[in-house]
Amino acid sequence: MRTAAILAGIALAAASVTAHAQQHPSYGPSIKAAAAKKIAAGTLAECAANKWNVAVAVVDTAGNLVYFERMEDTQTASFDIAIGKARTAATYRRTTRVFMEAINKGPATATLPNVVASPGGVPLYADGKVIGAVGVSGVTGDQDEQCAKAGAASM
């Protein structure tokens, strides 16, 4: 009886790991500079329409910077934050909002390496695979995320 319970627990854990792995798409080929510039332009257009000064970063699948641009009078801290949000979204294959929500439930997520847990980092997809991410910083997290999503949609 006890062996059956242990085996059932192992099967449940294996199914849980498999289900978790399926929630996040595979990596595809990394984004190219021309596409990164287009995403940044879409991001900046959304921010400009709202009169928000931001920095925008686009990274490849490994979190390496492909393109960066900032608007005039963007706070200096936003340079590194935008890049950090993009890296987090690309390397973990999920939005940075997910980390903020997880940390609000318990501190364990805060110990993960290179996590920026503030909205504004959004993975970029092509053919259902992650090809990089866009990160935005300069206004509130929700506003940063709005701009990042607009940039991703312009792809």
Phi and psi in degrees as a GROMACS rama.xvg file:
@    title "Ramachandran Plot"
@    xaxis  label "Phi"
@    yaxis  label "Psi"
@TYPE xy
-65.9999  -38.9789  ARG-2
-61.7521  -40.6753  THR-3
-63.6562  -40.0093  ALA-4
-65.6952  -40.6712  ALA-5
-65.0485  -45.4818  ILE-6
-63.1656  -38.8878  LEU-7
-64.0514  -39.2917  ALA-8
-65.0351  -41.5065  GLY-9
-64.1561  -43.4542  ILE-10
-62.9421  -41.3393  ALA-11
-64.5702  -42.361  LEU-12
-63.4164  -42.6669  ALA-13
-63.5978  -41.5001  ALA-14
-64.7154  -37.7492  ALA-15
-65.0748  -43.1194  SER-16
-63.9937  -43.2332  VAL-17
-62.9795  -44.5861  THR-18
-63.2864  -40.2975  ALA-19
-63.8769  -41.8011  HIS-20
-65.1236  -33.5801  ALA-21
-74.447  -18.1192  GLN-22
-70.2636  -23.5013  GLN-23
-115.732  124.915  HIS-24
-66.5542  163.063  PRO-25
-71.0255  166.769  SER-26
-83.0162  142.85  TYR-27
-109.068  -165.255  GLY-28
-67.2215  143.249  PRO-29
-64.9887  149.322  SER-30
-59.9551  145.918  ILE-31
-96.5468  161.826  LYS-32
-58.9959  -42.0035  ALA-33
-61.234  -43.3963  ALA-34
-67.8234  -38.2148  ALA-35
-61.6913  -40.9127  ALA-36
-64.2515  -39.0133  LYS-37
-64.5557  -41.9701  LYS-38
-64.2516  -43.6823  ILE-39
-61.5125  -40.7173  ALA-40
-62.7557  -42.0987  ALA-41
-65.1829  -37.5724  GLY-42
-64.7611  -49.6249  THR-43
-66.3199  -33.1418  LEU-44
-63.0355  -43.2282  ALA-45
-63.1703  -43.6578  GLU-46
-67.0183  -42.686  CYS-47
-62.8392  -39.5373  ALA-48
-61.1004  -27.5544  ALA-49
-99.6377  2.39796  ASN-50
60.7161  41.3435  LYS-51
-108.051  128.366  TRP-52
-92.4491  122.098  ASN-53
-139.955  168.031  VAL-54
-110.677  142.741  ALA-55
-129.151  135.138  VAL-56
-127.212  139.432  ALA-57
-121.694  129.037  VAL-58
-122.301  163.108  VAL-59
-85.3501  -171.986  ASP-60
-63.5525  -26.2191  THR-61
-90.7396  0.811931  ALA-62
86.7327  11.2074  GLY-63
-81.5148  137.026  ASN-64
-65.058  127.475  LEU-65
-106.106  -39.3323  VAL-66
-152.554  142.853  TYR-67
-142.147  140.255  PHE-68
-151.818  150.958  GLU-69
-136.018  153.167  ARG-70
-88.0401  157.834  MET-71
-58.3528  144.613  GLU-72
65.4249  25.5219  ASP-73
-80.145  137.374  THR-74
-59.0664  142.419  GLN-75
-58.3846  -38.6915  THR-76
-59.8332  -27.0018  ALA-77
-66.0533  -21.8867  SER-78
-58.2041  -58.9783  PHE-79
-69.0617  -34.1941  ASP-80
-66.1592  -43.5181  ILE-81
-60.2274  -44.1828  ALA-82
-64.879  -42.8466  ILE-83
-62.4198  -40.5441  GLY-84
-64.1475  -44.2329  LYS-85
-62.2419  -44.8533  ALA-86
-60.8743  -44.0027  ARG-87
-60.1715  -48.1144  THR-88
-63.1199  -38.9416  ALA-89
-72.6491  -49.0743  ALA-90
-75.1974  -27.2165  THR-91
-99.6677  -4.34284  TYR-92
57.0682  41.5275  ARG-93
-158.499  164.359  ARG-94
-69.2498  156.158  THR-95
-72.1647  -19.6434  THR-96
-59.2562  -35.5928  ARG-97
-57.2851  -39.8301  VAL-98
-70.947  -37.8687  PHE-99
-61.0611  -45.93  MET-100
-64.7617  -39.056  GLU-101
-66.37  -42.0065  ALA-102
-65.9407  -33.7251  ILE-103
-64.4824  -24.1274  ASN-104
-87.6007  -23.2078  LYS-105
176.411  151.491  GLY-106
-77.9679  -5.95879  PRO-107
-58.2925  -37.6755  ALA-108
-63.6058  -27.6332  THR-109
-64.2538  -15.978  ALA-110
-89.8356  -4.88408  THR-111
-68.4891  143.416  LEU-112
-70.9867  140.216  PRO-113
57.1259  41.2498  ASN-114
-102.337  127.501  VAL-115
-106.64  111.426  VAL-116
-99.7575  61.1767  ALA-117
-141.883  133.531  SER-118
-55.4723  147.754  PRO-119
131.594  -2.33488  GLY-120
-110.807  124.138  GLY-121
-133.171  127.29  VAL-122
-65.7517  153.173  PRO-123
-111.281  138.698  LEU-124
-123.095  146.488  TYR-125
-141.679  128.492  ALA-126
54.3013  36.2784  ASP-127
76.3807  7.93066  GLY-128
-119.277  149.469  LYS-129
-74.103  126.495  VAL-130
-115.213  0.0581294  ILE-131
155.064  -157.076  GLY-132
-160.884  160.631  ALA-133
-117.704  139.771  VAL-134
-128.046  138.958  GLY-135
-130.876  140.941  VAL-136
-149.068  143.469  SER-137
153.679  -25.9135  GLY-138
-124.987  -150.471  VAL-139
-73.1766  162.715  THR-140
-58.0172  -42.3567  GLY-141
-63.4522  -40.58  ASP-142
-69.038  -41.0779  GLN-143
-57.4907  -45.9421  ASP-144
-64.8913  -38.7992  GLU-145
-57.6841  -44.8839  GLN-146
-67.3578  -41.944  CYS-147
-62.6937  -41.4986  ALA-148
-66.3056  -36.7604  LYS-149
-64.2822  -41.2956  ALA-150
-63.9264  -43.8036  GLY-151
-62.3883  -37.6106  ALA-152
-69.4093  -21.8813  ALA-153
-80.3814  -2.8141  SER-154
